[in-house]
């Protein structure tokens, strides 16, 4: 019934297997990839008729995790997988980025790539398995895919690179001094296509070495996919790249001078208006209105790219007049919002990020119900890109894939310098509002977030800055690496290479390219150029660091204490009764962890003192010879009971109330009266015996 084909190799310490022919046989290409006991099914389908009017390649990549893969039932009321998680969104982007440039220019057939995690061993990360499965499914589908690609995760431990380290070793990357890198690299047999990483101040040489290591280690995977395709690959899809030479020549004759003139305008919005008029004139003279509109638009775009790229290659000048290595003018401002805990406005040219930091308690930590484990995240960074930041109208809605991806990139860049929770026991949320954008808003977010965190008095290990590098690569091999790219240089160039880090080293690196791979020489030059730019930006940021604010009066103060684990139940009380009473009495927030750590938070120091005093009285052990202040709770014929430690009472015998003989304790005491007592004895049953007459009731000193 089934015609199953299987290929296997030993890779990354496990057996990697590709299987096709049994599952989803109606898809154009389907591969089940398994590494260890982690399995991902990748299915590829495509429409047989193109989108004639589309000016982009309509490919959609979906990565979806099924909780049954690790033997879990989803949380929430409905108990089923709902909208894509952040991990699913980021992995979908991770798969999309290296395969999209490997389709021919002008290919407009809709393609779906759906990757589903079917089994997860909680050690081998399914994102790498999904990338390999998607590459294999595309390669056997018959589509004009110029792959296959391979993928690898690279760690850096004790000065050595590690291929596909287990997830357990990377879960607490921020807490482990040995684990300093989590890098994903994808590429073809010849060149690197994509890099995504979180690093802990590695040098540029170490980062480049990690990329080269990963690219070399993925070669056996690429060879295995080729062997699979040789056996079961579908007949090639008949597609020829549209010949636009004639219409491109016409567009150049009509609009070259006007386009060149438009690209001498440094202001973004004015330049865009001028370019739009050139597009309109070309469409009117060639297209005759809407007729053949997609071809005309493509020809006009080629003309625009020729003008922009020609300036950089020929004379080393940019759209805004800069040379290839100059960073745009920078303005930094901190503490400009009165009620926030920390704020910064970072402006670089026509890109601006307004970044706000909020400090919270343990109650504010994000609870993550992940496929491989559940955990709490105390550091959050969110990125918003409203339409007004580029002078456009549009619909506001939930974060899209781009916003999620840019926010996570900035999060990775800053996580390496965040203080440990034992040093700074706060939940930290950073929000970046992009108020202007003309290239590299994610790196502006990194810079602004670093300033905003320092303004909130978060003790960062070091300030972090980021810059985006671009590339113009010509068919003859000539190239130009561009520092701090504009939006047009990103759109019409060949690379978007974002590098963030401290003065000491790199903390995050992300690379996307639009050509079939780049050389190590180009990457090395881009990293070196980025380092110079990063140091310049850090120098500009340092000009305002002396004016960063102190701890905000509106932020919660958090103090912590450690109690014996067997005392936790006493502090919480039956059904949480005791802790609710403490919160109501003091007005502070209280978090109790399983190891006995108690964090008390409040903007009011008096509230902190009240809560600490009450908790201390519950967990403290009585000490013989110590003097306590207590309250008379009951009077009997033979003495009075005094509460000295929350619910703990001791007896003051009538003979120990005062020096003279009393007829009855009520002669000098009444219920509710505050007295000072000395603990004189604790008997075998834990009963406390107290004395008032051994303490000066006025001064509290022993007598």
N, C-alpha and C positions, 0 to 999 in steps of 0.2 A: 504493500500500500504506500509506503514511504520510500523515497529515494534519498537517503540521508548521506550527506558528505560532511566529514569532520576533519579538522586540522588541529594539531596540538604541538606546543613547544613548552620547554621548561623556561620560565621567565619570572624574574623578580622573586625567586624562591618558591614559586608555586607552579602548578600546571595551568597554562592558558590554553583554552579550547575554543574554537569557532565551529559552530554547527549550523547547517542549513538544510532545508528539504523536508522537515517534519512539521514545523509550526508556521502559521500564517502564509500558506502557499499561494494565496491570491494577491499578496503584495508583490510589487515589482522587484523587491529585494528584501530578504529577511535573514538575520543572523542572530543566533543566540551565542553570546560570548560569556565565558565562565573563567574566573580567576580565583583559585582556591574554591570556596563555596559561595562566592558572589557571582550571580548571574544576571545579565541584562539582555533583554530582547530588543533589537532595533529593527523596525520595519520602515521601508521606504516606498512611497507611492508617488506618482506624478500624473497630472492631466495630460491628455494626448493632444490638446489644442492650446496654443499659447494665448497669453493676455496681450493682444496686439497693441493696446494703448498704454501698457505699463512702462514706466521709465526706470524700473528696478527689477531685480531678480526675485520673484515671489516665492521664496522658500521659507518654510516655517519649521522650526525645531522645537519639539516638546520632549522634555525629560520628566518622567513621573515616577514617584516612589510609592509602592504599595506596602502598607504596613505589615501585611502578612509575610512579606519577604524576611522579616526578622522575628516573626512570631508575636507581633504586637497587634492590639486593637486600637484604632485611633481614639484620641480623646474627644471631648466635646459632646454636645447633646445628641447629634445625629449619628455619631460613631461610624463615620465613613470619611474617606479622603475628600477634602473640600477644595478650596482654591489652591493654586500652587504655592508651596512654601518658598521662603527666601532661597533655600538651598536648591530647590527645583528650578527656580527662575535663573539663578546664577549658573547652574550647570547647563541649562538650555543655551544660554549665551556662550558658555565655554565650548560647547560642541559646534555651535553655529559659526563662530569666528574663524576657525582655521579651514572649514570646508567651503564657505561661501566664495572666497577668491579663486577657488579651483574650478569654477564653472566658466565656460567661455562668455566673453562679452556679448551682450545682446540676447542671451538665453532667457526667455520670458515664460517658460512653462512652469506652472505652479508645482512645487515639490513639497511633500510632507515627510519629515523625519521624526518618528515617534520612538523614544527609548523608554522602556519600562523595566524597573528593577523588580525581578521576580524572586531573588534569593539574596540574602545579605548575611555574611559571616561575622560582621562587626569588626573586621580587621582590614580587609581589602576594600578600598574606597570605590564605590560603584561609578563615580564620575569618569575615572580613567577607563574602566571596562565599557562604559557607555560610549565614550569617544571611539574606542577601537571597534565596537560593534557597529556604530553608525558608519564608520569608514568602510568596513567590510560590506555592509548592506548596500551602500552607494556604489561600491566598486563592482559588485555582481549584478546591479540593477540594469546595466546597459546605458545609463545616463552618461552624458559627456562630462564625466567627472575626472579631472586631471590628477587624481590621487593614485594610490591610497595615501592616507596619512597614518602616522602612528602617534602615540601619546605616552607620556611618562610623568610620574611625580618624582621629584627629587628632594631629599632631605640633606641636611648638613650637620653631622654629628662628630664632635671631637676632631674637626679638621678634615673629615672624610665625607664624600658624597654617598648617599644611600638611595638605592632605586626602590621606589614605591614603598616607603616606610609604612608600617601598620598604623591604622587610625588611632589606636590606643596611645601610640607614642607622640601623636600630634594633637590629641584632644586638649592637652594642657600646655600648649607651646609657650604660653606666656609665663608659665611657672617653672619651666625646665631650663636650666642654664646650658644643658647639653644640646637641646634641639633648637637650632637657630634658623631653620629655613623650611618653608612649605611652598614648593615651586612646581607648577604644571607647565609642561612644554609640549607642543604639538608641531609636527612637521612632515614633510615628504621625505623621500629618500635623499634628495639633494639639499634641502634647505629648511630652516625653521620658519614656521607660519604664525605661531602664537605663543606668548608667554604670559603667565599670571602667577604672582607670587606674594607671599608675606615673608619678610626677612627681619632678622634682628641685628641690624647694623653690620651687614656684610660689606666687604669692599667690592668695588666694581669688578675687580679681577675674579673674586670668588663667585660673584653672580654670573659672570660670563662663563666661568668654568662649569657652573651648574647647568647652564643651558646647553653647553657642548656635551656634557656628560649625558644629559637626558636624551639629546638628539642621537647620540651614538647608540644608546641602549634600546632605542625604539626600532632600530633597523631590522632585527629578527621578526618583529611583529609585522612590519611592512612587507617583508618577504613572504610571510605566511599568508597574508591577505592576497597577495599576488598569486600565490599557488592556488588558493581557493577559487579566485576569479578565473584562472586558466581552466579549471575543471568545470565550474558551474555557471560562469558568467553568461548573462543574456546577450543576444546580438546587440551590437552598438546602436544607439539611438542616432538616426540620421538627422544631423543638424549641421548647418554651415553658418558661419558667422556672417551676418548681413553686411553686404558691401556698401559702405556709406561714403566711399571715396568721392563720388561725384557730388553728392549733396554737401559733403564736408568742404570740398573745394569751392563750391558756390558760397557757402557760409563764410569762408575765409575771405573771399573777394569782397563780399558785402560788408562784413563787420570787423575785419582785423584792426583797422585804424581806430574805429570807435571803441572796440574792446580794449585795445592798448591804452587809449585815453582814459577809459573808465578805471583801469587798474593803476592809474596814477593818483586816484583820489584816495586819501588815507582814511577818511571817515567811513565807517562801515555802512551805515544806512544810506549815505549819499552814493557810495560806490554801488551798493545793491540796486538802487534806483537806476543808475546809469547802465548797469549790466542788464537789467530787465528791459530797458528800452532797446538795447542791442538785440536781445532775444526776439522782441516784438518785430523789429525791422527785418530780421532774417526770416521769421515766420511769414510775414506779409509778402515778402518778395519771392520766397521759394515755395512755401507751403500752400499758399492760396487759402488762408484761413485754417480750418481744422484738418484739411487734407494732408495725409502723410505726416501728421503732427509729431508722432513719436520719433521718426527718423530725423526730422528737422531739429527737434529738441536735442537729440543725441549729437547731431552735428554742431549745434551751437555750444553744447557743453564741451565738446572736443576743442573747439576754438578757444573757449575760456581757459581750459586747462593748458593749452599750448602757450597762451600769453603768460599765465602765472608761472608755469614751469620754466619757460624760456628765460624769464628775468633771473630766476635763481641760478640756473645752470650757466648762462652766458656771462652775466656781470656780477653775480653774487648779491643782488639786491632783492628786496622783498616788497610786497604790496604797500606796506606802510613806510617804506624808505629805510628800514633797518638792514644791516648786513646779516649774514647767516647765523652769527653767534650772539647777537645782542638781545637781552631781555627787555620787554616793554617797561615803561615807567611804572613804578610801584608806589602806592599810597596805603599806609596802614593806620588804623585807628582802633583803640580798645576802650571798653567801658562806656560806650555811648548810649546804652539803654539802661535806664535808672533802676528798674525793678528786677531785671534778670540777674542771675547769679554770675554770669560772665558773658561778654559780648565782644565782637570784633567785626570790623568792616575792612575787607582786604580787596584792593582794586589793583589790577594789573592791566594796563591799557584799557580796552573796552570790555574786560571781563571783571565782574565784581561778585563777591560772595559775602553775604551778611550771615555771620555764624553766631549762634547763641548756645550757651552751655547751661544746663540745669542739673543741680545736684539733688539726689533723692536718697531714700533709705533702702533697706533690703526688701521692703514691700514693693518697691518699684522695679526690681530686677525682672528682666524678660524671662518667662518660663518657656523653654524650647522643647517641644515634643518631637524630637528627631527620630529618624528611622533606627539609628544605631544606639541612641541613648537619650535620656531626658536630662536636661541641665538648666542652670540659671545663668543668664548673661548680665553682668553688671555694667558693661560699656556698650552704649548704643550710639550709632551715628546715622542720621537720616538726611537725605539730599532731596531738595525740591527744585524743580525747573519750570516755573510758571511761564506762560506764553509771552507775557509782557517783557521778559528779559531779552527777547530778540525782536521786540517791536511788533509782535503778531497778536492776533486774537486766537482763541482756541478754547477747548473744553477743559475744565478742571475736573480731575477725577482721582482715583487711587493711584499710587506710584506704578509706573510702567517698568518694563524690563530695564530700560536705560537708567532710570532713577535708582532702581535697586542696585544695579551694577556699579554705578558711580559712587553711591553711598558706601558699598562694601569695599571698594578700592580705597577710599579715604580711610575707612575703618581699619583696614589692614595696615595702612601706612602709619597710623597713630598707635595702634595696639602695642607695638614694641616699646613705646616710651611711657605707657600708662603705669602708674604705681600699682603695686600689689595691694590686694584688699586688706591685708594686715596692716599696711602703712596708711591707707586711705580708704576707710570702710564705707564708701559712698557708691550708690548707683549713679552713673554719669551718662546723661543724654546730651548729644550734640546735634543741633539741627542747622543745616546749611541752606539758606534761601538764596538762590542765584538770582540776583537783581539785574545783572547785565551779562551778556555772554557773547564773546567773540573768540572762542577757542579755549580749550583746557579749563573748563569750569570745575572739573573734578580736582585738579591740582590747586586751583584757587581755594577750593574747599579745604584741602589739607593745610594750606598756609593759614587760612582764616581760623580753622578749628584749633590749630596749635596756639594761636594768639588768644582765642576765646577761652580755652582751657586754662591757660596761664592767668588770664584775667579773673577766672573763677577760683584761683589759688589752688588748682590741682597740681600737685608736685610732679610734673613731667620729668623724666630722666634727662631729656634734652628737647629743644624745639625741633620741629620737622617742617621741611619745605618740599614742594614738588614742582616739576616742570614737565611739559609735554614736548617731545622732539618729533620732528617730521622728516620726510625723505622725498627727494625727487630723484628717481632712477630712470635713466634713459636707455633705450635699446642698445646703444653702443657701449654701455657699461659706465658711462660718466654719471656721477651722482653728486648730490648736495644734501648735507644733513642740516636741518633747520632747527634752531633753538626757539622755544616758546612760540608754538605755531598758532596762527590765526585760524578761524573757522574755515575760511576758503582754502587754506593750505592743508587742512585736515581733509576737507571734502574732495579736493582735486589732487592731493598728493598720494604717495604710495605707502605711508607708514604713520601710525600714531603710536608713539613709544613714550609711555609715561613713567617717570622715575621720581620716587620720593625718598627722602632720607634725612639724616642728621649730618652734622659736620663729620662725624666719625664713619658713617657708612649708609648703605641702602636699607630701607625698611619695606619698600614695596616697588614692584616693577610689573608693568603690563604692556604688552606689545601686540598690536594688530597690524597686519599688512594687507595690501590689495594686489600685490604681485606674487608670483609663485615662489616666494621665499627670498630671504636676504642672506648675505654672507656674514661670517664672523668678523671680517674686517669692518663692515658697516656697523654692526652692533657695537664693536669695540669703540669706534669713533663716536657713536651716538652716546654711549655711556660716559666717555671722557668729557664730551661737550656738555652733557647734562650735569656732571659734577661741578663744572665751573659755574654753570647757571644756578645750581642749587646753593652753592656757597655765596653767590651774589645776593640771592633772595633772602637767605638767612641773615646776611649783613643788614639788609634793609629792614627786616623784621626786628632785628635787635635794637633799632633806633627807638622803638616804642615799648620795649620790654621793661624798661625802668619805670614806666607809668602804669603797668598792669596793676589791677586793683587788689586789695586785700580780700580776705574771706567776706563774702556778702553778708550784710546784716539780715537779709531775707532768706538765706540758705540755712538748712537745718544743721545744728551742731551734733556730732555723733561722738559719744564716748562708749567705750566697750569695757566689759569685765568678763572674767572667766569664773564659772562656778562648777562644782562637782556635778557630773552627769546625773548622779542620783538625787540631786536637788532640783532638777528641771521640773519634775512633777509638782513640787511644792510651790514653785514660782508661778506655774501655769494655773494650778488649782483644778478642782473638779469642773469639767466642762469649760475651762478657761475663765472661771469666776475670779480667781485671784489677780491674774494679769489684767483683766478688764477693770478691776477696781484700782489697780496701780495706774493704768492709763487715765482713768477718769480723775483720780486724785491729783496726778502730776501734770497732765496735759501733754505728755511726751509720747512718742511712738517707740514701741519696744519690739525687737526681733530676737528670737531665741533660736540658736542653731543646735544641731544634734550633738556637737562636741562640747556644749556648755557655754559657748560664747554668747554673751548678751550684748546687743547694741541698742543704746538708748539715744533717740534723736529728738531735737527740738531747737528752734531758734532762740529759746529762752533758757538761759543758764540756770535760773531758779527751778524750772521744770526738770532739768536734768538732775539737779541735786536732790529734788524730792523723790524722783524715781529711783535714783541710786540708793538713797537712804532706805527706802522701803524694801527694795530687793535685798540690800545688805542685811537688813534685819531678819529677813526670811531665811537666808542661807547661812548666816553667821552662827558659829558654835559658841555657847556661853563660856566665859573664862572666869575661873575662880580668882577672886581678888580684884576683879575689875569693877569699876563704878558705872552704873547705868542710870539713865533717866527713864522712869516708867510711870504708868498710870494705875491708880487704885481701881480694881475692877470688882472686888467683892470684899465685904467686911463680915467676919465671923467673931464669935466670942473669944477665940484663942489667937486671933491675929487677922491679917489682911493679905489678900492675894494682889500682887502687883504685876502688871504686864510689862515686860522689859524688852522682849524681842518678838515683835509682831504678835503671833498667837501664843507665845510661850509665857506662862505665868510662874511666879515664884512666891513663896510664903514668907512674909515678915511676921515672925512670932510677936505676940504682944510684948514680950520682954525685950524685943529688939527695935521697938518703935522709938522710944526715947529713954533718957536716963532715969526718969522718975517712974514710980509704979502707977499703972493705969487701971481704972475700974473696968474699962471696956475700950477697945481700939477706936470706937467711934468718938471717944473724948477728944481726939486730935485729928482723926482722919475722916474723910467722906469719899464716897464713890465718885470717880472722875477726877480726883485730885492728882496733880503731878508731883511726884516725889523723886528723890535721889536715893539710890540703894547700892549696897555693895554685895556682890555675890560671895557668900562665905563657904558654901558647900554644895556639892551635887551628890546625892546618894546613889546607891546601886540601881535604883529604879529610874534615875534621871530626874528626880524631883530636886528643885532648886530651893535653897534656903538663903534668904536675903536679910540684910540688916540696914535699918535707917539710922540708928544711933551712932554708927561708925562713920557716918558721912555728914559733913557740914551742909545742911540743907540750903544755906544761902550761897555758898561758894562752890559746892560740889566737891570739895577737897576731902581727903580722908581725915578722920579724927583719931 
